[in-house]
Each structure stands twice: as C-alpha cells, then as structure tokens.
C-alpha cells in the first residue's frame, strides 16, 4: 500500500464524496480506489475484455482448412523471387 497526499479541486472532491456515499465506501481512499478500478475496466486493452475473449472462443469453434504447405496451396512457388532472396 502507498500513502499519498493529494490536492483535489472542489469538483473532484464533491465527486469523490458522491461516489463514497453512493457505494457505501468507508473513506475517500476507498472512493479513489473504486474510481480507478472503474477506469481500468473501461480502458484496459481490448484483447483482455470479456467480449473479446468470447469472440475468440467462438472463432475457435469455427470451420478451418488444414494447410501443410501454404506456398504450394496458393501457388506462391511459381512466383518469381523478386528481391526476396536472402542477402549475405
């Protein structure tokens, strides 16, 4: 735990008091923790959101084609090697 002395505007102080009262929190520190928690929920990476995870799980249940040699399947072996060769 970290102790911090913070300066708040009157409006921010009012908002914290409202959050504290609305959610029956014991003090302003708990209200600040609550607000930060809500911010993290809203702003976290989309890859971590439950909706995104559900979309990925649904996609994993889809139909797939097994491809052993991508280049051969899509005719990429016949394409000239324009600048793609390794330089040493």
C-alpha positions as CSV (number, residue, x, y, z in Angstrom):
1,X,0.0,0.0,0.0
2,X,1.2,3.5,-0.8
3,X,0.2,6.6,1.2
4,X,-0.3,9.7,-0.9
5,X,-1.2,13.3,-0.1
6,X,-3.3,14.6,-2.9
7,X,-4.8,18.0,-3.8
8,X,-8.2,17.9,-5.3
9,X,-10.4,20.6,-6.9
10,X,-13.7,21.3,-5.3
11,X,-15.5,19.5,-8.1
12,X,-13.3,16.4,-7.8
13,X,-13.8,16.4,-4.0
14,X,-17.6,16.6,-4.5
15,X,-17.5,13.7,-7.0
16,X,-15.5,11.6,-4.5
17,X,-18.0,12.3,-1.8
18,X,-20.8,11.3,-4.1
19,X,-19.1,8.0,-5.0
20,X,-18.3,7.4,-1.4
21,X,-21.9,7.8,-0.3
22,X,-23.5,6.0,-3.3
23,X,-21.4,2.9,-2.9
24,X,-21.2,3.0,1.0
25,X,-17.4,3.2,1.0
26,X,-15.6,3.9,4.3
27,X,-13.5,6.8,3.2
28,X,-12.2,8.8,0.2
29,X,-9.3,6.5,-0.3
30,X,-11.7,3.7,-1.0
31,X,-13.6,6.0,-3.4
32,X,-10.4,6.8,-5.2
33,X,-9.6,3.0,-5.5
34,X,-13.2,2.5,-6.8
35,X,-12.9,5.2,-9.4
36,X,-9.5,3.9,-10.6
37,X,-10.9,0.4,-10.8
38,X,-13.8,1.5,-13.0
39,X,-11.3,3.4,-15.2
40,X,-9.2,0.3,-15.6
41,X,-12.3,-1.7,-16.6
42,X,-13.2,0.8,-19.3
43,X,-9.7,1.5,-20.6
44,X,-8.0,-1.8,-20.5
45,X,-6.7,-3.5,-23.6
46,X,-9.5,-4.8,-25.8
47,X,-7.7,-8.1,-26.0
48,X,-8.4,-8.6,-22.3
49,X,-12.0,-7.7,-22.3
50,X,-14.5,-10.5,-21.7
51,X,-16.4,-9.7,-25.0
52,X,-13.1,-10.1,-27.0
53,X,-12.3,-13.3,-25.3
54,X,-15.8,-14.6,-26.1
55,X,-15.3,-13.7,-29.8
56,X,-12.0,-15.6,-29.9
57,X,-13.6,-18.6,-28.2
58,X,-16.4,-18.6,-30.8
59,X,-14.0,-18.2,-33.6
60,X,-12.0,-21.2,-32.4
61,X,-15.2,-23.3,-32.7
62,X,-15.4,-22.4,-36.4
63,X,-14.5,-24.4,-39.5
64,X,-10.9,-24.4,-40.6
65,X,-8.9,-25.8,-43.5
66,X,-5.7,-27.6,-42.7
67,X,-2.8,-26.3,-44.9
68,X,0.5,-28.1,-44.7
69,X,2.3,-26.0,-47.4
70,X,0.8,-22.5,-47.7
71,X,3.0,-21.5,-50.7
72,X,2.1,-24.7,-52.7
73,X,-1.6,-24.4,-51.9
74,X,-1.8,-20.8,-53.1
75,X,0.7,-21.1,-56.0
76,X,3.4,-19.0,-54.4
77,X,6.2,-21.4,-55.5
78,X,5.6,-20.3,-59.1
79,X,6.1,-16.6,-58.4
80,X,9.5,-15.1,-59.4
81,X,11.7,-14.4,-56.5
82,X,11.8,-10.6,-56.9
83,X,14.2,-9.3,-54.2
84,X,13.0,-11.9,-51.7
85,X,16.2,-13.9,-51.7
86,X,18.4,-13.7,-48.6
87,X,21.3,-11.3,-48.8
88,X,24.5,-12.5,-47.2
